[in-house]
């Protein structure tokens, strides 16, 4: 899935976090924040003038301060095409081992 055009515009315009001035890193990625929230102003969702670029720390802090829900997923989590979180390979292996162990216990 490609990035929406308005997000690309905001990333090109702002470049660094508008809250603290940091450049995005692997552990603190830059995200697009809607100044007027999407839930109250759906018509402004794709307007680049209603968006700003914030690092994950500033974004979460701002959402808490404003009383809006914090972003649902962390930027490093992978989502499938339906927006559900994908399991990391390690987690999947652990889950499968646990399920196999439980099946063995039930057979006894």
Protein Blocks (a to p, Z undefined) as FASTA:
>chain_A
ZZdfklmmmmmmnopacklopacdfklccddddfbafklmmmlmmgmklpccddfklmmm
mmmmnopacdfbafkbccdfkopacddfklmmmmmmmmmmmmmmmmZZ
